[in-house]
Amino acid sequence: MLSDKKMGLNKFFKIIPAFIVILTFTLNLSVNGQNIDTAAAAAATTTTATTQDTVASAVPVAAPLIDTSVPAAATTEADAPVVDMKPVYMSAAYYTLLFLLGCIFIAIIGKVLRLYELSRGLQGREAHINWNRIQAILFAIILVLSMYGTYWTYDAYSSTVTTEAATVHGEELDFMMWVTIIITTIVFVLTHIALFGFSFKYGGSSTRKAYFYPHNNALERLWTIVPAIVLTTLVVLGFFTWRNITNIPESEQKKALKIEVVGEQFKWNIRYAGEDNQLGQRNFKLTSANNNLGIDFTDVKSWDDKLGGEIVLPVNRAVRVQIGAKDVLHSFYIPHFRVQLNAVPGMPTYFQFTPRFTTAQMREKLNKPTFDYVLLCAKICGAGHYNMQTKVTVVSQQEYEVWLSNQQLYYNDDVKRELQQAEQKKAAESKTMALNN
């Protein structure tokens, strides 16, 4: 049996040099390839310049009547061709090769130590390597690294992932999220300390026998009741939070600003209610070139509805959005507003929220002068899904009123002309039918 293991080790050590040669050759090839490309680019630039100089000196050119020549500037380092000198350590292949080399190095060390143990066994001597202790120490190292990695992740990315909510209801959702993060982080830290700590403290030993612990009622009640209480608390908190967000009293619904957002491949159509703050009815059968949303203009409430090229909202005023879709499933999603609701064809959905920061205020908070709220589609709706982006701007009430007054009516002259033609055609058909009868 020992001879078979020795033969296996010999085969392993014969393969290792080949692996190292291949990896080293690949790494050198990538480095040399970059150097060759850089040298070729520089040589091409130099050759072009030389060729131009040669042609210019070989072909005589008649002197112009007016001297328009400009004195040549002195050649400096800034005039030299700019060549992309991307370091090799910035490529993914470099780190992949390093990882593979690291794995092979660890495997070699392990096999060498194993060979050392086998050789001592063949000599009738006891091995001095305590693998159980080594693994226990590795568990302790992994515990420390994982805890530090968790801390670093929270410290580095918490400010980018958890930006301040720009709506009133968003504060409630953020509170729920932070409660969940705190609870799960505590559980994560405690369970990993217990898992890796026990593995370190109670590593395998030839002088100690493991204790078989078959049952403990108190422990089972503890790990059943405590998670049940925590999960029930989170579920109840989420239920009441969602109920407060979605079940808006009818009186508040009437006061809210009414807009409609309809998704189609691959854009958002925006309609604002007019002075009556009521949106006219829609009928997909009425969709035409001049009536993209199929608005029923026999409904008087639709006559003052306005077309919006973007979404502009007043700050600190409730906004009730009627969400729909013309073709496939879309999703109305504004990340900083904590708003996300599906846009379903043939079934209007609603979401009401109140912006609490203008765009200018949010730019100051985030220290980003070019920041803008954006409406996205959170459902993959086709090849142009990425194009479904619409700017959302939050301004003061006065600025909003000025902006809205400059928007075009849906019920414009083209629509009126189309409706008149449809009525005339319908009247002519009725007259023809009456004459035939």
N, C-alpha and C positions, 0 to 999 in steps of 0.2 A: 504493500500500500504506500509506503514511504517512497519507494522507487517511482511509482506512478506520479506522485505529487512532484518529485524532483524533475521528471520528464516534462510535466506540464509547466513548471517554472522555467525550464530551459527554453521551451517553445515561446513562452511569453517574452523572455528577455531577448530572443532573436527577433521578435516582431517590433519591439520598442524602437530600435534605431531607425527602422523604416518609417515609422510614424513621425519621429522627430525630423528626419530628413525631409519628408513631404511637407510638414507644417512649416519648417524653416524656409524651404524653397518657395512655398506659396506666399509667405510673408515678404520675402525678398523680392518676389515677382511683383507684388502690389506696390512696394516702395519704388522699385526700379521703373515700373510702369509709369508711375507719377513723375519720376525724374525724367524719363524719356519724353513723356508728353510735354513737360515744361521746357525741356531743351529743344524739342521740335518746334514748339510755338515761338520760342526766342529766335531759333534759326530761321524760321519762315519769315519772321518780321525783319530780321537782318538782311535776308536774301532779297526780299521785296524792295527794301530801301536801296540796296546795292544795285539791283536791276534798274530801278528808276533813275539812279544817278548815272548808270552806264548809258541808258537810252538818251538821257538828257544831254550827255556829253557827245554822243555819237551823231545825233541828228541835229543839223544846224537849224536854227529858228530865226526868222527875220525879225529884226529889231522893231518894236512897235513905234508908231509915231509919237505917242505920249508915254513917258516912262511911268509905268504903274507898279513897278517892282517895290517890294517891301523889304527892308533890311532883315536878313535872317537873324533870328535870336540865337543866342549862345545855347549850345546843347547842355542841358543839366540832367540831373538824375530824375527830375520830375517829368522830363520829356521821354524817358525810357519807357518801352512797352510794359504795361501792367500784366503780369502773369499770375494766374491763380496758384498760389503755393499752399494748398490745403494740407495741413499736417496729416500724416498717416494715422496718428492716434485718434483722429476725429471720425474715422470710418468704422462701420459696424463689423466689417470683416476682421479688423485688428483685434477688437475685444472678443470676437468669437474664437479667434486663434489663441488668444491669451487664456480664455476659459478652457479650451481643449488641452492646451499645454499644462495648465494647472491641474486638470483632472488626471492627465497622464503622469505628472510628477507625483501626485498623491498616490496613484496606483503603484508606481515604482517603489516608493518608500514603503508602502504596505507589503508588497511582495518581498522586498529585501528583508524586512523584519520577520515576515513569515518564514523565509528561507533560513534566517538566523535561528529561529525556534526549531525548525526541522533538523538543522545541523546539530544543535545541542541535544535534540532527542536521539539522533543517531549515535551520538557519543555517550548516551546514557546519563546526561546531565539535565537538571531541571531548568526550564525556561524562566528568565527573569522579567519578562514583559507582562505586566498586569493589564490586559486589554479591557477588563471591566472598569478599572480606574481611569484609563485613558478615555473611554467612552463617556464616563461620568463627567470628566473635566470638559469634554466637548459639549455635553449638554449644558453645563454651566456657562460656557462661552456663548453658545447660541442664545441662551436666555438673556444675557447681558446685551448682546447685539440686537436681538429682537425688541427689547424694551427701549433701547436707544433709537432704533429705527422708527418705532411708534412715536416717540417724542419728537424726533426730527420731522416726521411727516406732518404731525399736527402743527408744529412751529412754522414749517416752510409753506404749507399749502392751505392752512385754515383761512387765511385772509383772502385767498383767491377763490376758494370753493364756497365760502360762507359770507358773501358780501351782504351788507345791510339791505333788508327788504324795502322796496320803494312804495309799498302799499300798506294800508292799515291791517288788513287780514294777514298780510305776509308776516307781521310780527308774531301772530299766534302760531303760524306754521313753523317759524324759526324756533319758537320756544319749544314746540313739540320735538323738533329735530334735535335741539341741544339736550333735552331730557333723554332722548333715546341714545345719543352719542355718549353722554356721561355714564349712563347705566351700562351700555355695552362695553365701554372702555374699562370700567371697574371690573366687570366680569372677565374680560379678556386678560387683564393684568393678573388678577387673582388666580385664574385657572392655569395660566402659563407658569406663574411662579410655583404653583403646586405641582404641575406636571413635570417641569424640568428640575425643580428643587428636589422632589422625591427621587427622580432618576439619579441625581447627583449624590444625595445622601445615602440612599439605599441601593447602591450598585451591587451587582452580583459578587459574592464572596464564597470561597470554599470553606470558610470557618463559620458561616451563618446560613441557616436554613430559612427560606421564606415561610411566613405565617399565612395559612389559608384562612381567609376571612369571609365566610359564606353569606352572612346575613346580619343586618342591623336595622331594626325598625325605625329608630330615631333618625338615623342618617337618611334613610329613604324618604321619611316624611319631610325632612328638611329640604332635600333637593327636589322634591315635588311641589311642596306648598309655596316656597319662596318664589320660584320662577312663575308659578301660576298667579300669584298676587301681582308680581311685577308686570307680566304680560296683560293681565286684566286691567291694570291701571293704565297702561299705554293704549289699549283698545278703547276703553271708556273715554279717555282724554281725546283720542282721535275722533271718536264718534261725535262728541259734543262740539269739538272744534269745527268739524266739517258741517255739522248741522247749523251752527251759527253763520258759517260762510255762505251756505247754499239756500237756507230757508229765510229769505228776506221778507219782512212784512210788506204787504201790498202798498201801504202808504209810502214806504221808502222806495219801492220800485217806481212809483209814479213820479217821484221827485228826481230820480236819477236821470242823467243824460243818456239818451238812447242812440246807439249806433249799431250797425249791422256789418259783420265781416263774413264774407262768403269766399271759401277757398275753391280754386280750380287749378288744373294743371297748366302752368305752374306759377300762380300769382294769387294775391288776395284782392278781392273787390270790397271797397269800403263805402258805406252809405250812412249819412248822417240824417237824423230826424230834423225837420225844420222848426219853425216857431211853435208849432203845436206840440213838439216833443213826442210825436207819434210816428212810427214807421208804417208806410203803406203795405198792403198785402202783396205777396209774390205768388206767381203761378208759372211753373216751368214751361207750360205750353205757350206762354206769351213771349218766350225768349226769341230775340231777333238781333239783327246787326246793330240797331239803335237802342235796343232794350236788353242789354247783356244779362241782367239779373231776372228778367221776366217779371217786372213790376206791373201790377194791375193798376193802370192809371184811371180806371173807373172808380177806384177808391180815392175819395177826396183827400185822405190823409197823405197820399203819396205825392201830391202836387208840389209840396214845399220841401221834399227830401232832396238832399244835396250829395253830390259826388265828391269823395275825398281821395286825392292822390296818395296821401299818407295819413297816418293816425295822429291827430293832435288832440290833447286832452287838457282840461283845466285842472289845476292842482286843488286838492282838498274838496273835490266834488265827486259824489258817487257816479259811477259810469256803469250802465247796464248794457252788455254786449250780447246781441243776438248772433249766434254762430251757426253757419250752414256750409254746405258743400254742393257743387254743381255736378261733379263727376264721380270721384272716388273718395275714400275716407282720408281726411286731413286732420290736423290737430292744431288748435289755436294755443300758442305757447309764447309767453313773454317771461323770460327767466327772472328778471329783477322784480317783476310784479308778483311772482309766485302764482302765476295764472297758467293753467294748462287744462284744456277741455277739448274733447274730440269734436270735429266738424263732420257730421253724418249727413249724407245725401237724403233729402226728403224728411228729415227730422230736425227741426231747429233746437239748439241747446242754448242755455243762457248762463252768463257769469257776471256777477256784479262786484266791483271793487272800487276803492277810493285811492288814487295816487296821493302820496304825501310829500314827495320831493319833485321839484321841477328838474328838467334836464340840466340846467345850469347849476343847481344845488348839488346834484349827483356828481357832476364833473368835479366840483370842488371837494366833495367827500372822498372820491376815488383818486383825486389828483391826476385826472385824465382829461385834458382840454378837448379831445376829439371824441369823448364818450357819447354814445347815443343808445337809448332803449331800442330794442328791435323785436319785431314780431316774427317768429319762426314757425315752421311746420314740424311737429314732433312725430309725425308718421311718415314712413318712407312711401311716397306716393307715386314714384316713377323716376325716370332718368333725370329729370330736371328738378328733383326734390330740393336740391341745394339752392335753387333760385328763389324759393318762397321766403323771401326776407323783405320786410317792410319796416321802414323807420317809424318809430313812435316818439313823439315829442310831447313833453309835459310843460305847460306854460301857465301864466297867471290867467285869471278869468277874463280880464280885459283883453289880453293878447289873443285868447281863444275866440272871443266874440269878433274881433277884427278879422282874424283868419277865416272864420266860418262865413262871414259876410262876403268874402271874396271868392267863395267856392261856387261852382256851377250847379244849376238845378238839373236833376235827372229828367224832369218834365220840360225839355227844351223844344225848340222849334222843329227839329228833325223828328222828334217823337210825336209831336202834335200833327205834323204832316203825314207821318206814317199811319197814325190813328184815323185821320180824316180819309185817307185812301182806303183803309180797311173798311170804314163805315160806308163809303161810297160803293165799294165792291159788294159789300153785303146787301146794300139797298138795291143794287142792280140785279143781284141774284134773286132777291125776293120778288122784284118786279117781273123778272123773266118767268119765275115759277108761277106767279099770279096770272100772267098772260097765257101760259101753257095750259093752266087749269080752266 
